[in-house]
Amino acid sequence: MAEPNTEMPEVLVLGRPTIFQFYDEQLSQKFRILKPWESSLPLDQFISTHAQSVQAVMCSPKGIGSQLSSSLLRLFPLLRLIVTTSAGVDHIDLAECRRRGISVASAATVFSEDVADFAVGLLIDVLRKISAADRFVKNGLWPVQGDFPLCSKVGSRKVGIVGLGSIGLKVAQRLEAFGCIISYISRKKKPVPYPFYTDVHELATRCDVLVICCASTDQTRHLIDEEVLLALGKEGIIINIARGDIIKEMELIQCLVQGKIAGAGLDVFKNEPNVPEELLSLDNVVLSQHVAFLTEESFRDLYELISGNLEAFFLNKPLLSPVLDD
């Protein structure tokens, strides 16, 4: 086996990003990639072996070692760049990065189109009961039970977007084309024609669908609780393609089981990959395994962005998608 090229820039990878299932060879041709999952060493020993020389870390928000806490970051005295494969950065201690002068680059808007498509797809599935109808046919119930129960139309729904960033705006534009009535809550008012609310409870009272598109922060964790769900009402639908901890999961489950809201489309959960068992048997709930961003096209673009950010850093050029830039 050939010896690794030590002249190549060194990048430590934490969390085993999905990008390596598709672009491992290409990235390894440009950088000396340090992969803990290929080592026989426990993660802490692998990190300590390389901690004194690492200047750049690539990470994902999921997997072992993915949470870049201040205590973990302090192990790397030379660290100057973190590149995450996600648009969200809630797994990175940004305050510690600011203090240390560590630059952070994210996936930015690479996934926005695909995640917005998926959010709309979940809403259509919940309202039109596509997955439930699929099970109905495949389980042989059509000739036994006859017609499938009526479902609901998508158009004319009053949709509240929680977080009108890049993804939220694209969701709004897509649903507006369906004839939905859009309003939103966000950190600040945006130059859009949709009504703006500052309180999520008030937004819920004026909508029958909430689409969760915001980042997970101290301010948004458990933002959607039973009070908000009850304000949404018995015909209400929740779609979450953001982070699982934005919704109080057990309160959502209780509202679904007790018929206090009509349904949910969930791509994210509080304790992934563990999905609450209560959700599995509900025909008014559509579940997916945090895959809203997974398309061939988005991962090609992600590879180009990650590679470009790393190359820019090692060439002392501006980052392509900075969240924090020293």
N, C-alpha and C positions, 0 to 999 in steps of 0.2 A: 504494500500500500504506500502511495506517495506521501511524503511528509507534508504537513500543512504549510501553506505559504505565509510565513510570519510577517512578510512585508505588507500584506493586505490589512486594511483597517479592521480592528477588532470590535465586534458587537456582541454583547451578552443578551441572550433572549430569555425572558421570563414569562411564564404563563402558557407556553406552547401555542402561539397564535395560529389560527386556521390557515393563514397565508402560506405556511410551510407545507401544507398538503398539495399546493399547486405551484409554488414558485421557489421551492427549496433550492433547486439546482441553480436557478438564475441568481438568487441572492448570494449563494455560496461562491459563485464565480466572481463576485464583486467585493465581498467582505469575508473576513474570517469569523464565521458565525459560531458562537459558543452555545451549545444546546445541552442544557442539563438533562433532558430526557434521554439523551444518547449516552450518558455517563453512568458508570456503576456507582459513583459517589452519591451519597444523600445530598439533597439540594443545598443544605447549609454548608456542607464541606465543599461542594462545587463552587458555591459563591465565594467562600473564603479563599479558595485557590486562585481565583481571578480578580478578587475585589480591589487589589492594590493597583491594577493596571487598566481597568475598564474605564473608558471615557464615554461610551455610548451604550444605552440599553434600549432594546426593543421589547415591547410588552403587549399583552392583551388583557382585557378586563376579567377574564375567566381563567381558571386553572391554578395549579400550585405555584406559589410565588408571584401571583399576578398583582397582589395588593402592595403597592410601593409606598409603604408607610415611612414616616420620618426615621424610625429606628433602622429600617432596611436601607434607606438611602444613605444613612451615615456610615454604612460599611464601605462605601465607595468614595475614597478621598479625591479621585481624579474625575469623577463623573461630571459631564458637562451637557449631556443630551439624553432625553427620553423621547422615544418615538413610540406612540401607541397605535395599534391597528384599529382602534375604535374612534368614533366621533366623540363619545363621552370620555371624561377624564376623572370621574369620581373615584377611580381606583388609584389615583396618584395624589400624594400629599403636595398640593401646589404651593402651600405656604412654605414648606421646607425647601421646595425648589426655588422659590423666590429668594429665600434667605441665603441659599447656597449659590445662586446665580446659575442654576441648571435650566437650560432651555427645554421646552416641551413642545412637541409637534404631534398633531392628531390626524385622524383620517378626514377631518373637515367635512366637506359635503359629498364625499365620494359615494356614500351609501344613500343619499337623500332620496333620489328618484325611486330606487328599488324599495326602500322602507315605506315610502308614501304609497306606492302601488300595493304593497302587502297590507298596509293598514286599511286601505279601501277594500281590498279583497276580503279581509276578515269581516268588515262590516257587511259586505254583500252576503258573505257566507252565513253570518248570524241571522240576518233579516230574511234571506231567501232560503235558508236551511239546506244549503247545498250538501254539506258534509252529512247532515242527518238523513237527507234523502238518499244519498249514496249508500249509507248503512242500511236503510230501509229496503233498498233494492237488493243489495248484496246478501242480506240476511234472509232473503226469500219471503219478505212480508207483503210484497205487492199483491200476489195472487191470493194471499190469505186474508189480509186486512183491507184490501181495496185501496181507495184513494189516500194519498198522503195528506196530512193536515195542511190547512192554508198557512201561508207565510205572509210577510210584510214587504211593502215596496221600499225602495231606497230613496227615490225622489221625494222632495218636499220635507224631508226630515230636518229638524232643527239641530244642527251639529255645533257643539262647542269644542274648539281646539285648545287643549291645555299645553301651551308653549308654542308660540308662532315663530319658531326659528326656521331653518332651511327645510326640515322635514315637515313641520307643521304647516308652513305656507303651501307646500306642494300637495299635502293632503287636502287643504282647504280649496285649492284651485281645482283639483280633481272632483271633489264632491260638489263644488259649485256647478260644474258641468252636468252633474246628475240632477240638478234642480234643488239641491239642498240649500238651506238657509244657514249661513256661517256666522259665528261670533267666536270670540277668543279671549283668553287671559294669557298674559305674558309679563315678563319683567318690566317692560315699558311698552307704550303705545307705538304701533307700527304704521307706516304710511300705506295703509290698505283700506278698502271700503267696508270692512267688516266691523260691527260693533265691538268695542273693547270693554272688558270688565277687569276690575282689580281684585275681585273676590270670587273664588271658585264656587262657593256655595250659591252665590247669586247667579253665576253662569249656569250652574246645574238647574236652577229653578226655571230658567228660560230655554232649556234645551231638552231633547229626548235622546241625544247621543253625546257622549264625551269621548274624544280621542286623545289619549295621553301621549304627548310628543316631547315633553320637557326633559331636561337633564335631571339626574338624581343629585340633589344637594341637601344641605341641612334644612333649607327652606321648603323643599318639595317632598322630602321623605314623609310618607303617610299623609300626604296632602289630600288624597281621596279616602275618606272614611265613611262610616255609616251615615253620618249627617248629610254628606254630599250625595251619597247614593240614594237616600230617601228623597232628597230634593229633586233628583233626576226623575224619580217616579216609577210606577209599575210598568210603564212602556219603555223605560230607559234601557239603553245599551252602553256598555263600556268597552272601548278598544284600547289595549295597551301594547305599544311597540317600543316603549321607552326603557324603563327599569321596573323590576318587580316591587321594589320597596316604596314606590310612589303611592301604591294602593295598600291599605290595610287589608291584607289578604284574607284573614279569617272573617272580617266584617263583610267583605265582598262575597265570600262563600255563603255566609248566612243569608244575605240579601237574595242571592240567586236561589238557594234551596227553598227559602220561604216565599218566593215569588214577589219580593219587594222591588226587584228590577227584572227586566224581561230577558236579558242575556248578556254575554260577554265574548269578546274575541281576544285571546291572550297569547302573545308571543314570548312573554317574559314572566318570571316568577321570583318569589322572594328567596327561595333556597334552591336554585338550579343545581343539578338537573332533577331535583325532587319536586314533583308536582303533587299538590294535595289530592288525596284519593277521592275526596268528595266531588271534585270537578270532573272526574273521569266518566261518570255515568250520566252527565247532564247533556241532553240534546240541544239545549239552548246555549251551550258554551262550545266555542271552537278553540282548540289548543294547537300550538305549534312550538317547536323547541328552539326558540331564540334564533330564528333563521331568516328574519325579514330582510337582512342585508346580504344574504348569500345568493349571488348570481355570478355567472362566469364573467360578465362584463364589469361588474363592480370590483371583482377581485383582480382583474387585469389592471384597472385604474388604481387600485390600492397598491399593487406592486410598484407601479410607476411612481406613485407619490412617496411611498416608504423609501424606495431606492433613491429617489431624488432628494429627499430630506437628509438621508445619511450621507450621500455624496456631497451635498451642499455643506454639511457640518464639517466633514473632513477636509474640504477645500476652502474652509473659512468664508463661505458665501451665505447669503440670507436663506433661511429656511423657507420651504414652499408653503407650509401650513402651520405656522407658529401659534401655539396657545400662550406660551411664555417664551420670550426671546431675550436672552441676556444682553 
